[in-house]
């Protein structure tokens, strides 16, 4: 590398690093709790989106030969048990992988939110965050469903008839509803608890997954 190139690189680096806020500015930003709370609300959206994504991904893998609009609920249930009979390892492994992935993500996000719980000591702050959980988390899940290729394909098969799609695919939507409600309950419980240990957060992160698995078993048994 020539001297000219080295000088140009140093000039670029200094300009790039100059865009980074000064330490004092960053320290002030970290004490702005309102900004932290707004970031947490976006975290609710992202968590709802990702949870619905994993659930929809697993459902599409399980029902590859039984589309929600091209088959009845009985056909989907029969398809699932047929897959379990033919290759129980892959089918069960798909379910277990999705469950473990969600548990890990829930645990990491709830650990992050536990830090906010320690900051939100005022009752009004906690109530504001509690009230934001359901709509923001639901917005994330709805955004996933509205952009899912599987859902859009199924809607297209019904002629974009939403009511017909709800009637035909009620079981899949029920699982999404159970997962969403349980996830909201877990997040809200975190803000209600006064003390959060790793064990309690791990249990809270597992509750939405276990509730969804139980609902799926009761639906398709």
Buried (B, 14 or more C-beta within 10 A) or exposed (E): EEEEEEEEEEEEEEEEEEEEEEEEEEEEEEEEBEEBBEEBBEBBBBBBBBBBBBBBBBBBBBBEEBBBBEBEBEBBBBBBEEBBEEEEEEBEEBBEBBBEBBBEBBBEBBBEBBEBBEEBEEEEBBEBBBEBBBEBBBBBBBBBBEEBEBBEBBBEBBEEEEEBBEEBBBBBBBBBBBBBBBBBBBBBBBBEBEEBEEEBBBBBBBBBBEBBBEBBEEBBE
